[in-house]
Amino acid sequence: MSDNSDPRIEDIVEAIVSISSGDFSVSLSPGPLRDDVDAITVGIKAMAVRLGATYDALEQRVAQRTVMLEKARGSLEVMAYTDALTGLANRAALIRALNAHRESLQRGEPAAVLFLLDLDSFKHINDTHGHNAGDTVLQEVARRLEANIRPGDFVARLGGDEFAILAHADLVTAQAMGQRLSTVLQEPMDLGTSVIAPGGSIGFCSSNPALNSEQWIEQADTAMYVAKRHATQKVMQFEQYMLYERHQKASLSAALRDALTSKEIFPVYQPIVCAATGVHVGVEALARWAHPQLGVLPPIEFLPLAAAAGISDKLTARILSATLSDLSSWRAQGAVPEDFRVQVNVTPAELSDLSFPDIVQSQLRRYQIPAACLVIEVTEERYISDGKLELYTLNGLRNMGVKVYIDDFGAGYSSFGYLSKLPVAGVKIDRSLNTEVETSARQRAILRSIFDLAVACELDCIVEGVETASQEEALKRLGATYFQGYFYGLPGAYTPTMGR
């Protein structure tokens, strides 16, 4: 028998085919001849064993890597849908939950309610106590929210100091839940160095199959900002008019930017009167907006929009330039005395702009106005800190000869002890302190004390809100020196007359 007819060759070929297909369990065995074919058989058998062991090890490693990749994917998913600071779900997780709920609505399942809430004083906490304290507050808020939701409800942090809750409840239950959450946010928090009660504003609305997730969030967010603006009602259910107002304000905000480059923003004036002589010693400039469709808008309609859009400085610059231009014309005509002054409002936030004194000085030079003829009124919408930026600005204004007055004195944070730390030259007493000056002994006592302290501190003092002759007379008897109010003229165009 020749080698080509050796049956062992066929067995070897079959073994090689099996190995190539991944079957390493070949059954080759050497025969008694111990020749070259048997040697090949032994070699192929050994190779199959080694390949089988290698393949098993490879499969085991692949299985281990697969498990590790699954774990890593799970960890990445947790990270992608979790807020790192609080451990709550994040915005992406909320969107996923809202989308899942919208799908359940299509199956006929009950509606749910989305709450959005925002802390009322978080920026002040960060500014006053530091960002570490702010983080502590956010973590405590997260803990309180989780402790006050029901099983099956979903709570998330959207970013900053804004949180969301998806609750399976009707609107009546949601109102009660919102009030409970509001109460929880008002409870004191111990920061170690101080105790605070941040409080919060809450808006909520029910799901609707016609809304996508972003629209649902927008409605709850709109209600939340209505609550934020409200003095006492801090939980608001969404109503359609709120969204209309929001879109209208967005449109106004966009138009305001364009208005600042035109003459649509302009000043009107209200006189300031010397109590002793009745002569106009100056005017306060008040901003107005001649809107092409809405008519002339008062500041309350657009100043908050300017602040929200970060363009308050541009609005102030516009009013400052127009006011100094008017004063320059009056002086050139000889219509006002040399010491006639104009008073322009700015916000405390603008005092943090190191370039503000340079802007003022540039405008004074442009219109050739003495610095003593300009008064900057700082609207007391928040506490003016003794921070270096604000003090730099105040000192810069004082050094160039511009006076600074604190507006609405007595209605906010001001006290004479507080003013003694600031380089200011005067105060404007808020109108709320003289509403009953003719009949209230308490108001008279308060005003008399303020006038005496102003004299002692060498501060100018203007009483705002004087509307009647009897008010004027009562204030004169108390020692008032300057007046402003409707009794002397409504805000409007001003036509000065020397000696008026």
Contacts in CASP RR format, 6 or more apart in sequence:
PFRMAT RR
TARGET T0000
AUTHOR 0000-0000-0000
METHOD contacts of the structure
MODEL  1
MSDNSDPRIEDIVEAIVSISSGDFSVSLSPGPLRDDVDAITVGIKAMAVR
LGATYDALEQRVAQRTVMLEKARGSLEVMAYTDALTGLANRAALIRALNA
HRESLQRGEPAAVLFLLDLDSFKHINDTHGHNAGDTVLQEVARRLEANIR
PGDFVARLGGDEFAILAHADLVTAQAMGQRLSTVLQEPMDLGTSVIAPGG
SIGFCSSNPALNSEQWIEQADTAMYVAKRHATQKVMQFEQYMLYERHQKA
SLSAALRDALTSKEIFPVYQPIVCAATGVHVGVEALARWAHPQLGVLPPI
EFLPLAAAAGISDKLTARILSATLSDLSSWRAQGAVPEDFRVQVNVTPAE
LSDLSFPDIVQSQLRRYQIPAACLVIEVTEERYISDGKLELYTLNGLRNM
GVKVYIDDFGAGYSSFGYLSKLPVAGVKIDRSLNTEVETSARQRAILRSI
FDLAVACELDCIVEGVETASQEEALKRLGATYFQGYFYGLPGAYTPTMGR
3 9 0 8 1.000
3 37 0 8 1.000
6 37 0 8 1.000
8 31 0 8 1.000
8 37 0 8 1.000
8 38 0 8 1.000
8 41 0 8 1.000
9 37 0 8 1.000
11 28 0 8 1.000
11 41 0 8 1.000
12 28 0 8 1.000
12 37 0 8 1.000
12 40 0 8 1.000
12 41 0 8 1.000
12 44 0 8 1.000
15 26 0 8 1.000
15 27 0 8 1.000
15 28 0 8 1.000
15 44 0 8 1.000
15 45 0 8 1.000
15 48 0 8 1.000
16 44 0 8 1.000
18 24 0 8 1.000
18 25 0 8 1.000
18 26 0 8 1.000
19 26 0 8 1.000
19 44 0 8 1.000
19 47 0 8 1.000
19 48 0 8 1.000
19 51 0 8 1.000
22 55 0 8 1.000
24 48 0 8 1.000
24 49 0 8 1.000
24 51 0 8 1.000
24 52 0 8 1.000
24 55 0 8 1.000
25 48 0 8 1.000
26 44 0 8 1.000
26 45 0 8 1.000
26 48 0 8 1.000
28 41 0 8 1.000
28 44 0 8 1.000
28 45 0 8 1.000
28 48 0 8 1.000
29 41 0 8 1.000
29 45 0 8 1.000
30 38 0 8 1.000
30 39 0 8 1.000
30 41 0 8 1.000
30 42 0 8 1.000
31 38 0 8 1.000
31 41 0 8 1.000
80 92 0 8 1.000
81 89 0 8 1.000
81 90 0 8 1.000
81 92 0 8 1.000
81 93 0 8 1.000
81 96 0 8 1.000
82 88 0 8 1.000
82 89 0 8 1.000
82 90 0 8 1.000
82 93 0 8 1.000
83 89 0 8 1.000
83 90 0 8 1.000
83 142 0 8 1.000
83 156 0 8 1.000
83 157 0 8 1.000
83 159 0 8 1.000
85 135 0 8 1.000
85 138 0 8 1.000
85 139 0 8 1.000
85 157 0 8 1.000
86 138 0 8 1.000
86 139 0 8 1.000
86 141 0 8 1.000
86 142 0 8 1.000
86 157 0 8 1.000
87 142 0 8 1.000
87 157 0 8 1.000
88 142 0 8 1.000
88 145 0 8 1.000
88 146 0 8 1.000
88 155 0 8 1.000
88 156 0 8 1.000
88 157 0 8 1.000
88 163 0 8 1.000
89 97 0 8 1.000
89 154 0 8 1.000
89 155 0 8 1.000
89 156 0 8 1.000
89 157 0 8 1.000
90 156 0 8 1.000
90 157 0 8 1.000
90 158 0 8 1.000
90 159 0 8 1.000
91 156 0 8 1.000
91 158 0 8 1.000
91 159 0 8 1.000
93 156 0 8 1.000
94 154 0 8 1.000
94 156 0 8 1.000
94 158 0 8 1.000
94 164 0 8 1.000
94 166 0 8 1.000
94 217 0 8 1.000
95 213 0 8 1.000
95 214 0 8 1.000
97 154 0 8 1.000
97 156 0 8 1.000
97 166 0 8 1.000
98 114 0 8 1.000
98 166 0 8 1.000
98 213 0 8 1.000
98 216 0 8 1.000
98 217 0 8 1.000
99 213 0 8 1.000
101 112 0 8 1.000
101 166 0 8 1.000
101 207 0 8 1.000
102 207 0 8 1.000
102 209 0 8 1.000
102 211 0 8 1.000
102 212 0 8 1.000
102 213 0 8 1.000
105 111 0 8 1.000
105 207 0 8 1.000
105 209 0 8 1.000
106 209 0 8 1.000
110 168 0 8 1.000
111 170 0 8 1.000
111 206 0 8 1.000
111 207 0 8 1.000
111 208 0 8 1.000
112 166 0 8 1.000
112 167 0 8 1.000
112 168 0 8 1.000
112 169 0 8 1.000
112 206 0 8 1.000
112 207 0 8 1.000
113 166 0 8 1.000
113 167 0 8 1.000
113 168 0 8 1.000
113 169 0 8 1.000
113 170 0 8 1.000
113 171 0 8 1.000
113 173 0 8 1.000
113 174 0 8 1.000
113 177 0 8 1.000
113 204 0 8 1.000
113 205 0 8 1.000
113 206 0 8 1.000
113 207 0 8 1.000
114 164 0 8 1.000
114 165 0 8 1.000
114 166 0 8 1.000
114 167 0 8 1.000
114 204 0 8 1.000
114 205 0 8 1.000
114 207 0 8 1.000
114 216 0 8 1.000
114 217 0 8 1.000
114 220 0 8 1.000
115 164 0 8 1.000
115 165 0 8 1.000
115 166 0 8 1.000
115 167 0 8 1.000
115 174 0 8 1.000
115 177 0 8 1.000
115 178 0 8 1.000
115 181 0 8 1.000
115 202 0 8 1.000
115 203 0 8 1.000
115 204 0 8 1.000
115 220 0 8 1.000
116 158 0 8 1.000
116 162 0 8 1.000
116 163 0 8 1.000
116 164 0 8 1.000
116 202 0 8 1.000
116 203 0 8 1.000
116 204 0 8 1.000
116 217 0 8 1.000
116 220 0 8 1.000
116 221 0 8 1.000
116 223 0 8 1.000
116 224 0 8 1.000
117 162 0 8 1.000
117 163 0 8 1.000
117 164 0 8 1.000
117 165 0 8 1.000
117 181 0 8 1.000
117 185 0 8 1.000
117 200 0 8 1.000
117 201 0 8 1.000
117 202 0 8 1.000
117 203 0 8 1.000
117 224 0 8 1.000
118 161 0 8 1.000
118 162 0 8 1.000
118 163 0 8 1.000
118 200 0 8 1.000
118 201 0 8 1.000
118 224 0 8 1.000
118 228 0 8 1.000
119 125 0 8 1.000
119 137 0 8 1.000
119 141 0 8 1.000
119 161 0 8 1.000
119 185 0 8 1.000
119 198 0 8 1.000
119 199 0 8 1.000
119 200 0 8 1.000
120 198 0 8 1.000
120 199 0 8 1.000
120 200 0 8 1.000
120 201 0 8 1.000
120 228 0 8 1.000
120 234 0 8 1.000
121 196 0 8 1.000
121 198 0 8 1.000
121 199 0 8 1.000
122 134 0 8 1.000
122 137 0 8 1.000
122 160 0 8 1.000
122 161 0 8 1.000
122 198 0 8 1.000
124 382 0 8 1.000
125 133 0 8 1.000
125 134 0 8 1.000
125 137 0 8 1.000
125 196 0 8 1.000
125 198 0 8 1.000
126 133 0 8 1.000
126 134 0 8 1.000
127 385 0 8 1.000
129 191 0 8 1.000
129 193 0 8 1.000
129 194 0 8 1.000
129 196 0 8 1.000
133 191 0 8 1.000
133 193 0 8 1.000
136 189 0 8 1.000
136 191 0 8 1.000
137 189 0 8 1.000
137 191 0 8 1.000
137 196 0 8 1.000
137 198 0 8 1.000
138 157 0 8 1.000
138 160 0 8 1.000
138 161 0 8 1.000
140 189 0 8 1.000
141 161 0 8 1.000
141 163 0 8 1.000
141 185 0 8 1.000
141 198 0 8 1.000
142 155 0 8 1.000
142 157 0 8 1.000
142 163 0 8 1.000
144 184 0 8 1.000
144 185 0 8 1.000
144 187 0 8 1.000
145 155 0 8 1.000
145 163 0 8 1.000
145 165 0 8 1.000
145 181 0 8 1.000
145 184 0 8 1.000
146 155 0 8 1.000
148 180 0 8 1.000
148 181 0 8 1.000
148 184 0 8 1.000
149 155 0 8 1.000
149 165 0 8 1.000
149 167 0 8 1.000
150 167 0 8 1.000
150 168 0 8 1.000
150 169 0 8 1.000
152 168 0 8 1.000
153 165 0 8 1.000
153 166 0 8 1.000
153 167 0 8 1.000
153 168 0 8 1.000
154 165 0 8 1.000
154 166 0 8 1.000
154 167 0 8 1.000
155 163 0 8 1.000
155 164 0 8 1.000
155 165 0 8 1.000
155 166 0 8 1.000
156 163 0 8 1.000
156 164 0 8 1.000
156 165 0 8 1.000
156 166 0 8 1.000
157 163 0 8 1.000
157 164 0 8 1.000
158 164 0 8 1.000
164 217 0 8 1.000
164 220 0 8 1.000
165 181 0 8 1.000
167 173 0 8 1.000
167 174 0 8 1.000
167 177 0 8 1.000
169 177 0 8 1.000
170 206 0 8 1.000
171 206 0 8 1.000
171 237 0 8 1.000
174 204 0 8 1.000
174 206 0 8 1.000
174 237 0 8 1.000
175 235 0 8 1.000
175 237 0 8 1.000
178 202 0 8 1.000
178 204 0 8 1.000
178 235 0 8 1.000
179 235 0 8 1.000
181 202 0 8 1.000
181 235 0 8 1.000
182 199 0 8 1.000
182 200 0 8 1.000
182 202 0 8 1.000
182 234 0 8 1.000
182 235 0 8 1.000
185 198 0 8 1.000
185 199 0 8 1.000
185 200 0 8 1.000
186 197 0 8 1.000
186 198 0 8 1.000
186 199 0 8 1.000
186 200 0 8 1.000
187 197 0 8 1.000
188 195 0 8 1.000
188 196 0 8 1.000
188 197 0 8 1.000
189 195 0 8 1.000
189 196 0 8 1.000
189 197 0 8 1.000
189 198 0 8 1.000
199 234 0 8 1.000
200 234 0 8 1.000
201 224 0 8 1.000
201 225 0 8 1.000
201 227 0 8 1.000
201 228 0 8 1.000
201 230 0 8 1.000
201 234 0 8 1.000
201 236 0 8 1.000
202 224 0 8 1.000
202 227 0 8 1.000
202 234 0 8 1.000
202 235 0 8 1.000
202 236 0 8 1.000
203 220 0 8 1.000
203 221 0 8 1.000
203 223 0 8 1.000
203 224 0 8 1.000
203 226 0 8 1.000
203 227 0 8 1.000
203 235 0 8 1.000
203 236 0 8 1.000
203 237 0 8 1.000
203 238 0 8 1.000
204 220 0 8 1.000
204 223 0 8 1.000
204 235 0 8 1.000
204 236 0 8 1.000
204 237 0 8 1.000
204 238 0 8 1.000
205 216 0 8 1.000
205 219 0 8 1.000
205 220 0 8 1.000
205 223 0 8 1.000
205 237 0 8 1.000
205 238 0 8 1.000
207 216 0 8 1.000
208 216 0 8 1.000
211 219 0 8 1.000
218 243 0 8 1.000
219 238 0 8 1.000
219 243 0 8 1.000
220 238 0 8 1.000
222 238 0 8 1.000
222 242 0 8 1.000
222 243 0 8 1.000
222 246 0 8 1.000
223 236 0 8 1.000
223 237 0 8 1.000
223 238 0 8 1.000
223 239 0 8 1.000
223 242 0 8 1.000
224 236 0 8 1.000
225 246 0 8 1.000
226 236 0 8 1.000
226 242 0 8 1.000
227 233 0 8 1.000
227 234 0 8 1.000
227 235 0 8 1.000
227 236 0 8 1.000
230 236 0 8 1.000
236 242 0 8 1.000
249 305 0 8 1.000
252 291 0 8 1.000
252 301 0 8 1.000
252 302 0 8 1.000
252 305 0 8 1.000
253 305 0 8 1.000
253 308 0 8 1.000
253 309 0 8 1.000
255 291 0 8 1.000
256 289 0 8 1.000
256 302 0 8 1.000
256 305 0 8 1.000
256 306 0 8 1.000
256 309 0 8 1.000
256 311 0 8 1.000
256 315 0 8 1.000
257 309 0 8 1.000
257 311 0 8 1.000
259 265 0 8 1.000
259 289 0 8 1.000
259 291 0 8 1.000
260 311 0 8 1.000
260 314 0 8 1.000
260 315 0 8 1.000
260 318 0 8 1.000
263 290 0 8 1.000
264 289 0 8 1.000
264 290 0 8 1.000
264 291 0 8 1.000
264 292 0 8 1.000
265 287 0 8 1.000
265 288 0 8 1.000
265 289 0 8 1.000
265 290 0 8 1.000
265 315 0 8 1.000
265 318 0 8 1.000
265 319 0 8 1.000
265 322 0 8 1.000
266 287 0 8 1.000
266 288 0 8 1.000
266 290 0 8 1.000
266 322 0 8 1.000
267 285 0 8 1.000
267 286 0 8 1.000
267 287 0 8 1.000
267 288 0 8 1.000
267 319 0 8 1.000
267 322 0 8 1.000
267 323 0 8 1.000
267 326 0 8 1.000
268 285 0 8 1.000
268 286 0 8 1.000
268 288 0 8 1.000
268 491 0 8 1.000
268 492 0 8 1.000
268 493 0 8 1.000
268 494 0 8 1.000
269 283 0 8 1.000
269 284 0 8 1.000
269 285 0 8 1.000
269 286 0 8 1.000
269 326 0 8 1.000
269 342 0 8 1.000
269 491 0 8 1.000
269 492 0 8 1.000
269 493 0 8 1.000
269 494 0 8 1.000
270 283 0 8 1.000
270 284 0 8 1.000
270 286 0 8 1.000
270 484 0 8 1.000
270 485 0 8 1.000
270 488 0 8 1.000
270 489 0 8 1.000
270 490 0 8 1.000
270 491 0 8 1.000
270 492 0 8 1.000
271 280 0 8 1.000
271 282 0 8 1.000
271 283 0 8 1.000
271 484 0 8 1.000
271 488 0 8 1.000
271 489 0 8 1.000
271 494 0 8 1.000
272 280 0 8 1.000
272 281 0 8 1.000
272 282 0 8 1.000
272 283 0 8 1.000
272 284 0 8 1.000
272 341 0 8 1.000
272 343 0 8 1.000
272 462 0 8 1.000
272 482 0 8 1.000
272 483 0 8 1.000
272 484 0 8 1.000
273 279 0 8 1.000
273 280 0 8 1.000
273 281 0 8 1.000
273 482 0 8 1.000
273 483 0 8 1.000
273 484 0 8 1.000
273 488 0 8 1.000
274 280 0 8 1.000
274 281 0 8 1.000
274 481 0 8 1.000
274 482 0 8 1.000
275 472 0 8 1.000
275 475 0 8 1.000
275 476 0 8 1.000
275 479 0 8 1.000
275 480 0 8 1.000
275 481 0 8 1.000
275 482 0 8 1.000
275 483 0 8 1.000
276 481 0 8 1.000
279 499 0 8 1.000
279 500 0 8 1.000
280 340 0 8 1.000
280 488 0 8 1.000
280 496 0 8 1.000
280 499 0 8 1.000
280 500 0 8 1.000
281 339 0 8 1.000
281 340 0 8 1.000
281 341 0 8 1.000
281 482 0 8 1.000
282 336 0 8 1.000
282 340 0 8 1.000
282 341 0 8 1.000
282 342 0 8 1.000
282 343 0 8 1.000
283 342 0 8 1.000
283 343 0 8 1.000
283 494 0 8 1.000
284 342 0 8 1.000
284 343 0 8 1.000
284 345 0 8 1.000
284 377 0 8 1.000
284 484 0 8 1.000
285 319 0 8 1.000
285 322 0 8 1.000
285 323 0 8 1.000
285 342 0 8 1.000
285 343 0 8 1.000
285 344 0 8 1.000
285 345 0 8 1.000
286 299 0 8 1.000
286 345 0 8 1.000
286 491 0 8 1.000
286 492 0 8 1.000
287 299 0 8 1.000
287 302 0 8 1.000
287 303 0 8 1.000
287 315 0 8 1.000
287 319 0 8 1.000
287 345 0 8 1.000
288 296 0 8 1.000
288 297 0 8 1.000
288 298 0 8 1.000
288 299 0 8 1.000
289 296 0 8 1.000
289 297 0 8 1.000
289 301 0 8 1.000
289 302 0 8 1.000
290 296 0 8 1.000
290 297 0 8 1.000
291 297 0 8 1.000
303 312 0 8 1.000
303 315 0 8 1.000
306 312 0 8 1.000
306 314 0 8 1.000
306 315 0 8 1.000
307 347 0 8 1.000
307 349 0 8 1.000
312 347 0 8 1.000
312 349 0 8 1.000
312 350 0 8 1.000
313 350 0 8 1.000
313 353 0 8 1.000
313 356 0 8 1.000
316 344 0 8 1.000
316 345 0 8 1.000
316 346 0 8 1.000
316 347 0 8 1.000
316 350 0 8 1.000
317 359 0 8 1.000
317 363 0 8 1.000
319 344 0 8 1.000
319 345 0 8 1.000
320 344 0 8 1.000
320 359 0 8 1.000
320 360 0 8 1.000
320 363 0 8 1.000
321 363 0 8 1.000
321 366 0 8 1.000
323 342 0 8 1.000
323 344 0 8 1.000
324 342 0 8 1.000
324 363 0 8 1.000
324 364 0 8 1.000
324 366 0 8 1.000
324 367 0 8 1.000
324 369 0 8 1.000
324 374 0 8 1.000
325 367 0 8 1.000
326 342 0 8 1.000
326 494 0 8 1.000
327 336 0 8 1.000
327 340 0 8 1.000
327 342 0 8 1.000
327 367 0 8 1.000
327 369 0 8 1.000
327 373 0 8 1.000
328 367 0 8 1.000
328 368 0 8 1.000
328 369 0 8 1.000
330 336 0 8 1.000
330 340 0 8 1.000
330 496 0 8 1.000
331 338 0 8 1.000
331 340 0 8 1.000
331 369 0 8 1.000
334 498 0 8 1.000
335 495 0 8 1.000
335 496 0 8 1.000
335 497 0 8 1.000
335 498 0 8 1.000
336 496 0 8 1.000
336 498 0 8 1.000
337 498 0 8 1.000
337 499 0 8 1.000
338 370 0 8 1.000
339 372 0 8 1.000
339 373 0 8 1.000
340 373 0 8 1.000
340 496 0 8 1.000
341 372 0 8 1.000
341 373 0 8 1.000
341 374 0 8 1.000
341 375 0 8 1.000
341 403 0 8 1.000
342 373 0 8 1.000
342 374 0 8 1.000
342 375 0 8 1.000
343 374 0 8 1.000
343 375 0 8 1.000
343 376 0 8 1.000
343 377 0 8 1.000
343 405 0 8 1.000
344 374 0 8 1.000
344 375 0 8 1.000
344 376 0 8 1.000
344 377 0 8 1.000
345 377 0 8 1.000
345 378 0 8 1.000
345 379 0 8 1.000
345 407 0 8 1.000
346 356 0 8 1.000
346 376 0 8 1.000
346 377 0 8 1.000
346 378 0 8 1.000
346 379 0 8 1.000
347 378 0 8 1.000
347 379 0 8 1.000
347 381 0 8 1.000
348 378 0 8 1.000
348 379 0 8 1.000
348 380 0 8 1.000
348 381 0 8 1.000
348 382 0 8 1.000
348 383 0 8 1.000
348 384 0 8 1.000
348 390 0 8 1.000
350 356 0 8 1.000
351 378 0 8 1.000
351 384 0 8 1.000
351 389 0 8 1.000
351 390 0 8 1.000
351 393 0 8 1.000
351 394 0 8 1.000
352 389 0 8 1.000
352 390 0 8 1.000
352 393 0 8 1.000
353 389 0 8 1.000
353 393 0 8 1.000
354 389 0 8 1.000
354 392 0 8 1.000
354 393 0 8 1.000
356 393 0 8 1.000
357 393 0 8 1.000
357 396 0 8 1.000
357 397 0 8 1.000
357 400 0 8 1.000
360 374 0 8 1.000
360 376 0 8 1.000
360 397 0 8 1.000
360 400 0 8 1.000
360 402 0 8 1.000
361 371 0 8 1.000
361 400 0 8 1.000
363 369 0 8 1.000
364 370 0 8 1.000
364 371 0 8 1.000
364 374 0 8 1.000
364 400 0 8 1.000
364 402 0 8 1.000
371 400 0 8 1.000
371 401 0 8 1.000
371 402 0 8 1.000
372 401 0 8 1.000
372 402 0 8 1.000
372 403 0 8 1.000
374 402 0 8 1.000
374 403 0 8 1.000
375 402 0 8 1.000
375 403 0 8 1.000
375 404 0 8 1.000
375 405 0 8 1.000
375 425 0 8 1.000
376 397 0 8 1.000
376 402 0 8 1.000
376 403 0 8 1.000
376 404 0 8 1.000
376 405 0 8 1.000
377 404 0 8 1.000
377 405 0 8 1.000
377 406 0 8 1.000
377 407 0 8 1.000
377 428 0 8 1.000
378 384 0 8 1.000
378 404 0 8 1.000
378 405 0 8 1.000
378 406 0 8 1.000
378 407 0 8 1.000
378 424 0 8 1.000
379 407 0 8 1.000
379 408 0 8 1.000
380 406 0 8 1.000
380 407 0 8 1.000
380 408 0 8 1.000
380 409 0 8 1.000
380 411 0 8 1.000
380 412 0 8 1.000
380 413 0 8 1.000
380 414 0 8 1.000
382 413 0 8 1.000
383 413 0 8 1.000
384 390 0 8 1.000
384 406 0 8 1.000
384 413 0 8 1.000
384 422 0 8 1.000
386 421 0 8 1.000
386 422 0 8 1.000
391 422 0 8 1.000
391 423 0 8 1.000
394 404 0 8 1.000
394 422 0 8 1.000
394 423 0 8 1.000
394 424 0 8 1.000
395 423 0 8 1.000
397 403 0 8 1.000
397 404 0 8 1.000
397 423 0 8 1.000
398 404 0 8 1.000
398 423 0 8 1.000
398 425 0 8 1.000
403 424 0 8 1.000
403 425 0 8 1.000
403 426 0 8 1.000
403 460 0 8 1.000
404 422 0 8 1.000
404 423 0 8 1.000
404 424 0 8 1.000
404 425 0 8 1.000
404 426 0 8 1.000
405 424 0 8 1.000
405 425 0 8 1.000
405 426 0 8 1.000
405 427 0 8 1.000
405 428 0 8 1.000
405 460 0 8 1.000
405 462 0 8 1.000
406 414 0 8 1.000
406 419 0 8 1.000
406 422 0 8 1.000
406 424 0 8 1.000
406 426 0 8 1.000
406 427 0 8 1.000
406 428 0 8 1.000
407 428 0 8 1.000
408 428 0 8 1.000
408 430 0 8 1.000
408 464 0 8 1.000
409 427 0 8 1.000
409 428 0 8 1.000
409 429 0 8 1.000
409 430 0 8 1.000
409 450 0 8 1.000
410 429 0 8 1.000
410 430 0 8 1.000
410 432 0 8 1.000
410 433 0 8 1.000
411 430 0 8 1.000
411 432 0 8 1.000
411 433 0 8 1.000
412 430 0 8 1.000
414 427 0 8 1.000
416 453 0 8 1.000
416 454 0 8 1.000
416 457 0 8 1.000
419 427 0 8 1.000
419 457 0 8 1.000
419 459 0 8 1.000
420 457 0 8 1.000
424 459 0 8 1.000
425 459 0 8 1.000
425 460 0 8 1.000
426 454 0 8 1.000
426 459 0 8 1.000
426 460 0 8 1.000
426 461 0 8 1.000
426 462 0 8 1.000
427 450 0 8 1.000
427 454 0 8 1.000
427 459 0 8 1.000
427 460 0 8 1.000
427 461 0 8 1.000
427 462 0 8 1.000
428 461 0 8 1.000
428 462 0 8 1.000
428 463 0 8 1.000
428 464 0 8 1.000
428 484 0 8 1.000
429 447 0 8 1.000
429 450 0 8 1.000
429 461 0 8 1.000
429 462 0 8 1.000
429 463 0 8 1.000
429 464 0 8 1.000
430 464 0 8 1.000
431 464 0 8 1.000
431 465 0 8 1.000
433 443 0 8 1.000
433 446 0 8 1.000
433 447 0 8 1.000
433 450 0 8 1.000
434 443 0 8 1.000
434 447 0 8 1.000
434 463 0 8 1.000
434 465 0 8 1.000
434 466 0 8 1.000
434 471 0 8 1.000
434 475 0 8 1.000
435 443 0 8 1.000
436 443 0 8 1.000
437 443 0 8 1.000
437 444 0 8 1.000
437 447 0 8 1.000
437 471 0 8 1.000
437 474 0 8 1.000
437 475 0 8 1.000
437 478 0 8 1.000
438 470 0 8 1.000
438 471 0 8 1.000
438 474 0 8 1.000
444 474 0 8 1.000
444 478 0 8 1.000
447 463 0 8 1.000
447 475 0 8 1.000
447 478 0 8 1.000
447 480 0 8 1.000
448 478 0 8 1.000
448 479 0 8 1.000
450 461 0 8 1.000
451 461 0 8 1.000
451 478 0 8 1.000
451 479 0 8 1.000
451 480 0 8 1.000
451 481 0 8 1.000
454 460 0 8 1.000
454 461 0 8 1.000
460 481 0 8 1.000
460 482 0 8 1.000
461 480 0 8 1.000
461 481 0 8 1.000
461 482 0 8 1.000
462 481 0 8 1.000
462 482 0 8 1.000
462 483 0 8 1.000
462 484 0 8 1.000
463 475 0 8 1.000
463 480 0 8 1.000
463 482 0 8 1.000
463 483 0 8 1.000
463 484 0 8 1.000
464 484 0 8 1.000
464 485 0 8 1.000
465 471 0 8 1.000
465 484 0 8 1.000
465 485 0 8 1.000
465 486 0 8 1.000
466 472 0 8 1.000
466 475 0 8 1.000
466 483 0 8 1.000
466 484 0 8 1.000
466 485 0 8 1.000
466 486 0 8 1.000
466 487 0 8 1.000
466 488 0 8 1.000
467 485 0 8 1.000
467 486 0 8 1.000
467 487 0 8 1.000
468 487 0 8 1.000
469 487 0 8 1.000
471 487 0 8 1.000
472 483 0 8 1.000
472 487 0 8 1.000
475 483 0 8 1.000
END
